[in-house]
Amino acid sequence: MRIGVNFDGFVPTGEAIALAKDSVAAGAGSLWVAEHLGYREAIATCMAFAFAVPGEAALVPTAVSPYVSHAVPTAMALATLDEVASGRAAIAVGTGNPMFLKEAGQAMVKPVAAVREFVAALRALWTGEPVHTEGEFVRLAGARLAVVPKTPIPVYVAAIGPDMLRLAGRVGDGVVLSAGLSIASVRQSIAHCTEAAAGAGRDPDAIRRAGYIFFAASPDGRAARDIVRERLAFVMRNKFLAENIKSSGIPIDHEAVIAAIARRDIAGAAALVSDEAVDAFGIAGTPDHCMQRLADFVAAGLDEPVLGLLGTADDCALGLDVIRRFAAETR
């Protein structure tokens, strides 16, 4: 079990580096950098971490999308990251957010096939041998890398729906679940993944089970809820979270949240997310409450909770204390 910390690309890279250093010092074993289109680029940020953050924490750009990234330069970038930080490079591959893809002129077509072909192409390219493939989404005519990773680069599949979760079980070194999932949805998602792995003749226990969690620790539980509320509204712009919301039984006007985020009305979207939803879909409260909620997510099956530390510098310091305590208890 290891704890990850997630960076969303919303703050200046220098601030992210400072928090990454503090996170690793507190016991974080992986640093995940989100690839939100229009914000800071994930692989470049991981390279900055490789030079600036001491230690052995894994560096994971996520979720790199086959709809906006080509397999060859992506494989090159990860091989370069491995050269700089041997044994630390990893990648999470996923479709990306439908709203941002549309803004970039892309459509989400046959997502399972697109991710499957992209993962296979990356692994083939990392062998250094010429790669020939004529897929629907990836076409290579003898492409090869001159720089071959010294160690295998783990590939996580970022998944929400059952079909993508099953793909993660069949081809992924790990799965990473979306932020904003309830405990029940985490448990069910992992079940889809592990059942598919077993059906493919793989050892389900060999697949890492990561999951993003929006996280705020504060002496005032109410203040922590308000911090997490905005980020939950932002992630709920993803239409694929509809079943997670519905199954929770918590009344949320999901379409209204999506519409507000499309207008960049973050405050309006956040107003639609109740306290009950914050408690169900994130971790927000006092440090002791956060410790218990983190244990709940681990008990649901996560062996790599990936925390998005939110709030003021003082709030983040409390969050780092939670990481330090939890890492010490789970060693």
Secondary structure, DSSP 8 states (H G I E B T S, - for coil): ---EEEE-S-S-HHHHHHHHHHHHHHT--EEEEE--TTS--HHHHHHHHHHHS-S--EEEEE-B-TTTS-HHHHHHHHHHHHHHSTTTB-EEE----HHHHHHTT----SHHHHHHHHHHHHHHHTTTS-EEEE-SS-EEEEE--SS--SS---EEEEE-SHHHHHHHHHH-SEEEE-TT--HHHHHHHHHHHHHHHHHTT--GGGSEEEEEEEEEE-SSHHHHHHHHHHHHHHHTT-GGGHHHHHHHT----HHHHHHHHHTT-HHHHHTTS-HHHHHHHSEEE-HHHHHHHHHHHHHTT-SEEEEEE-SSHHHHHHHHHHHHHHHHHT-
